[in-house]
Amino acid sequence: MRLALFQPDIPQNAGTMLRLAACLGVAVDIVEPAGFPVSDRAFRRAGLDYLDHVEIVRHASFAAFEQARRGRLVLLTTKAATSFLEVEHLPDDVLMVGRESAGAPDEVHAVADLRIAIPMRPGLRSLNVAVAAAMVLTEALRQTGGFPSMAPER
């Protein structure tokens, strides 16, 4: 299981998602260009010291990401008709979130193996991207048995 951030433009959200991935043992792909330098203070502050505990692979473009990608591309989008709760996730799924400001472009929608959405009340646009990533990643890991062990550290 991997989490992919398509051209993230808010450093605090990206940092939060990297912290989430570190805690859950999930690798992260960042498809550039990002809307901030990865050395950005807000990005590092949101990720705290967790950034050293997550595998991060940066891709110079979506084409470079596609060339390196292994597994099914599952796009979280408000434009999908399928609920994330109706999907059978696979252990090698790559869950991708779009830009906070614009979502994912048509080229990403065109190659996604699956497009899923989080059901919401009518008239409301979307959740925060980090919240959406946490909800879907949690369900995907629950289904695939990919959660880290809860055994106490010694």
C-alpha positions as YAML, in Angstrom:
chain: A
units: angstrom
residues:
- id: 1
  name: MET
  ca: [0.00, 0.00, 0.00]
- id: 2
  name: ARG
  ca: [1.27, 3.47, -0.91]
- id: 3
  name: LEU
  ca: [-0.07, 7.00, -0.60]
- id: 4
  name: ALA
  ca: [0.58, 9.35, -3.52]
- id: 5
  name: LEU
  ca: [0.27, 13.13, -3.32]
- id: 6
  name: PHE
  ca: [-0.32, 14.76, -6.69]
- id: 7
  name: GLN
  ca: [1.35, 18.18, -6.74]
- id: 8
  name: PRO
  ca: [0.45, 19.10, -3.15]
- id: 9
  name: ASP
  ca: [0.15, 22.84, -2.64]
- id: 10
  name: ILE
  ca: [-0.41, 23.24, 1.11]
- id: 11
  name: PRO
  ca: [2.65, 22.25, 3.16]
- id: 12
  name: GLN
  ca: [0.71, 21.62, 6.36]
- id: 13
  name: ASN
  ca: [-1.55, 19.08, 4.63]
- id: 14
  name: ALA
  ca: [1.39, 17.32, 3.00]
- id: 15
  name: GLY
  ca: [3.21, 17.19, 6.33]
- id: 16
  name: THR
  ca: [0.12, 15.78, 8.03]
- id: 17
  name: MET
  ca: [-0.23, 13.07, 5.38]
- id: 18
  name: LEU
  ca: [3.45, 12.15, 5.71]
- id: 19
  name: ARG
  ca: [3.03, 11.88, 9.47]
- id: 20
  name: LEU
  ca: [-0.02, 9.65, 8.89]
- id: 21
  name: ALA
  ca: [1.99, 7.46, 6.52]
- id: 22
  name: ALA
  ca: [4.87, 7.18, 8.99]
- id: 23
  name: CYS
  ca: [2.55, 6.10, 11.78]
- id: 24
  name: LEU
  ca: [0.80, 3.52, 9.60]
- id: 25
  name: GLY
  ca: [3.93, 2.21, 7.87]
- id: 26
  name: VAL
  ca: [2.93, 3.33, 4.38]
- id: 27
  name: ALA
  ca: [5.36, 4.68, 1.77]
- id: 28
  name: VAL
  ca: [4.58, 8.00, 0.06]
- id: 29
  name: ASP
  ca: [5.05, 9.18, -3.51]
- id: 30
  name: ILE
  ca: [5.12, 12.93, -4.11]
- id: 31
  name: VAL
  ca: [4.36, 13.90, -7.70]
- id: 32
  name: GLU
  ca: [5.96, 17.26, -8.38]
- id: 33
  name: PRO
  ca: [5.93, 20.11, -8.82]
- id: 34
  name: ALA
  ca: [4.73, 20.80, -5.30]
- id: 35
  name: GLY
  ca: [3.43, 24.24, -4.43]
- id: 36
  name: PHE
  ca: [6.17, 24.65, -1.81]
- id: 37
  name: PRO
  ca: [9.77, 23.55, -1.30]
- id: 38
  name: VAL
  ca: [10.05, 20.32, 0.66]
- id: 39
  name: SER
  ca: [12.35, 22.15, 3.02]
- id: 40
  name: ASP
  ca: [9.47, 24.55, 3.84]
- id: 41
  name: ARG
  ca: [9.22, 25.24, 7.60]
- id: 42
  name: ALA
  ca: [5.44, 24.68, 7.71]
- id: 43
  name: PHE
  ca: [5.87, 21.33, 5.93]
- id: 44
  name: ARG
  ca: [8.56, 20.17, 8.36]
- id: 45
  name: ARG
  ca: [6.62, 21.45, 11.36]
- id: 46
  name: ALA
  ca: [3.46, 19.56, 10.32]
- id: 47
  name: GLY
  ca: [5.47, 16.38, 9.81]
- id: 48
  name: LEU
  ca: [7.38, 16.91, 13.07]
- id: 49
  name: ASP
  ca: [10.15, 14.37, 13.51]
- id: 50
  name: TYR
  ca: [8.07, 11.72, 11.76]
- id: 51
  name: LEU
  ca: [9.52, 12.52, 8.32]
- id: 52
  name: ASP
  ca: [12.56, 10.40, 9.17]
- id: 53
  name: HIS
  ca: [10.24, 7.40, 9.64]
- id: 54
  name: VAL
  ca: [8.52, 7.36, 6.25]
- id: 55
  name: GLU
  ca: [9.78, 6.28, 2.85]
- id: 56
  name: ILE
  ca: [9.28, 9.24, 0.51]
- id: 57
  name: VAL
  ca: [9.82, 8.92, -3.24]
- id: 58
  name: ARG
  ca: [9.71, 12.15, -5.23]
- id: 59
  name: HIS
  ca: [8.78, 12.09, -8.92]
- id: 60
  name: ALA
  ca: [9.64, 15.02, -11.19]
- id: 61
  name: SER
  ca: [6.34, 14.63, -13.10]
- id: 62
  name: PHE
  ca: [3.23, 12.51, -13.39]
- id: 63
  name: ALA
  ca: [4.84, 10.71, -16.35]
- id: 64
  name: ALA
  ca: [7.82, 9.79, -14.15]
- id: 65
  name: PHE
  ca: [5.45, 8.57, -11.42]
- id: 66
  name: GLU
  ca: [3.55, 6.43, -13.93]
- id: 67
  name: GLN
  ca: [6.76, 4.91, -15.22]
- id: 68
  name: ALA
  ca: [7.80, 3.91, -11.68]
- id: 69
  name: ARG
  ca: [4.37, 2.91, -10.37]
- id: 70
  name: ARG
  ca: [3.61, -0.68, -9.40]
- id: 71
  name: GLY
  ca: [0.09, -1.60, -8.38]
- id: 72
  name: ARG
  ca: [-3.36, -0.28, -9.04]
- id: 73
  name: LEU
  ca: [-3.84, 3.51, -9.09]
- id: 74
  name: VAL
  ca: [-6.84, 4.38, -6.90]
- id: 75
  name: LEU
  ca: [-7.74, 8.06, -7.22]
- id: 76
  name: LEU
  ca: [-9.67, 9.81, -4.45]
- id: 77
  name: THR
  ca: [-11.85, 12.35, -6.22]
- id: 78
  name: THR
  ca: [-15.11, 14.22, -5.76]
- id: 79
  name: LYS
  ca: [-15.87, 13.29, -9.40]
- id: 80
  name: ALA
  ca: [-16.27, 9.57, -8.69]
- id: 81
  name: ALA
  ca: [-19.54, 7.70, -8.40]
- id: 82
  name: THR
  ca: [-18.10, 4.80, -6.36]
- id: 83
  name: SER
  ca: [-17.86, 5.06, -2.57]
- id: 84
  name: PHE
  ca: [-14.54, 4.08, -0.99]
- id: 85
  name: LEU
  ca: [-16.61, 1.77, 1.25]
- id: 86
  name: GLU
  ca: [-17.76, -0.29, -1.76]
- id: 87
  name: VAL
  ca: [-14.26, -1.10, -3.00]
- id: 88
  name: GLU
  ca: [-12.19, -4.19, -2.33]
- id: 89
  name: HIS
  ca: [-8.70, -2.80, -1.77]
- id: 90
  name: LEU
  ca: [-5.57, -4.69, -2.75]
- id: 91
  name: PRO
  ca: [-2.30, -4.72, -0.77]
- id: 92
  name: ASP
  ca: [-0.38, -3.05, -3.62]
- id: 93
  name: ASP
  ca: [-2.91, -0.23, -4.19]
- id: 94
  name: VAL
  ca: [-1.51, 3.26, -4.67]
- id: 95
  name: LEU
  ca: [-4.02, 5.69, -3.15]
- id: 96
  name: MET
  ca: [-3.65, 9.09, -4.81]
- id: 97
  name: VAL
  ca: [-5.01, 12.43, -3.62]
- id: 98
  name: GLY
  ca: [-5.08, 15.50, -5.84]
- id: 99
  name: ARG
  ca: [-4.06, 19.08, -5.24]
- id: 100
  name: GLU
  ca: [-5.96, 20.89, -2.53]
- id: 101
  name: SER
  ca: [-6.72, 23.77, -4.90]
- id: 102
  name: ALA
  ca: [-7.71, 21.86, -8.03]
- id: 103
  name: GLY
  ca: [-7.87, 18.10, -7.45]
- id: 104
  name: ALA
  ca: [-6.34, 15.86, -10.09]
- id: 105
  name: PRO
  ca: [-6.30, 16.79, -13.78]
- id: 106
  name: ASP
  ca: [-7.95, 14.82, -16.59]
- id: 107
  name: GLU
  ca: [-4.69, 13.02, -17.44]
- id: 108
  name: VAL
  ca: [-4.68, 11.44, -13.97]
- id: 109
  name: HIS
  ca: [-8.37, 10.55, -14.14]
- id: 110
  name: ALA
  ca: [-7.77, 8.92, -17.53]
- id: 111
  name: VAL
  ca: [-5.15, 6.46, -16.26]
- id: 112
  name: ALA
  ca: [-6.61, 5.75, -12.81]
- id: 113
  name: ASP
  ca: [-7.59, 2.11, -12.45]
- id: 114
  name: LEU
  ca: [-10.28, 3.10, -9.99]
- id: 115
  name: ARG
  ca: [-11.85, 6.40, -8.96]
- id: 116
  name: ILE
  ca: [-13.46, 6.60, -5.53]
- id: 117
  name: ALA
  ca: [-15.17, 9.22, -3.40]
- id: 118
  name: ILE
  ca: [-16.19, 9.70, 0.21]
- id: 119
  name: PRO
  ca: [-19.98, 9.98, 0.51]
- id: 120
  name: MET
  ca: [-21.03, 13.39, 1.83]
- id: 121
  name: ARG
  ca: [-24.15, 15.39, 2.40]
- id: 122
  name: PRO
  ca: [-25.51, 17.15, -0.71]
- id: 123
  name: GLY
  ca: [-24.29, 20.67, -1.29]
- id: 124
  name: LEU
  ca: [-20.93, 20.18, 0.44]
- id: 125
  name: ARG
  ca: [-17.88, 20.18, -1.78]
- id: 126
  name: SER
  ca: [-15.12, 18.17, -0.15]
- id: 127
  name: LEU
  ca: [-13.17, 17.23, 2.94]
- id: 128
  name: ASN
  ca: [-9.68, 18.38, 3.77]
- id: 129
  name: VAL
  ca: [-7.31, 16.27, 1.67]
- id: 130
  name: ALA
  ca: [-5.43, 14.94, 4.72]
- id: 131
  name: VAL
  ca: [-8.70, 13.91, 6.38]
- id: 132
  name: ALA
  ca: [-9.83, 12.17, 3.18]
- id: 133
  name: ALA
  ca: [-6.49, 10.38, 2.86]
- id: 134
  name: ALA
  ca: [-6.72, 9.19, 6.48]
- id: 135
  name: MET
  ca: [-10.25, 7.84, 6.02]
- id: 136
  name: VAL
  ca: [-9.53, 5.91, 2.83]
- id: 137
  name: LEU
  ca: [-6.08, 4.70, 3.88]
- id: 138
  name: THR
  ca: [-7.50, 3.39, 7.15]
- id: 139
  name: GLU
  ca: [-10.21, 1.43, 5.34]
- id: 140
  name: ALA
  ca: [-7.74, 0.08, 2.77]
- id: 141
  name: LEU
  ca: [-5.34, -1.09, 5.49]
- id: 142
  name: ARG
  ca: [-8.20, -2.59, 7.51]
- id: 143
  name: GLN
  ca: [-9.28, -4.64, 4.49]
- id: 144
  name: THR
  ca: [-5.79, -5.81, 3.56]
- id: 145
  name: GLY
  ca: [-4.51, -6.47, 7.07]
- id: 146
  name: GLY
  ca: [-1.77, -3.91, 6.56]
- id: 147
  name: PHE
  ca: [-1.91, -2.17, 9.94]
- id: 148
  name: PRO
  ca: [1.28, -2.16, 12.02]
- id: 149
  name: SER
  ca: [1.37, -4.40, 15.08]
- id: 150
  name: MET
  ca: [-0.05, -3.03, 18.33]
- id: 151
  name: ALA
  ca: [2.49, -5.03, 20.37]
- id: 152
  name: PRO
  ca: [4.08, -2.86, 23.07]
- id: 153
  name: GLU
  ca: [7.68, -1.82, 22.56]
- id: 154
  name: ARG
  ca: [10.23, -3.21, 24.98]
...
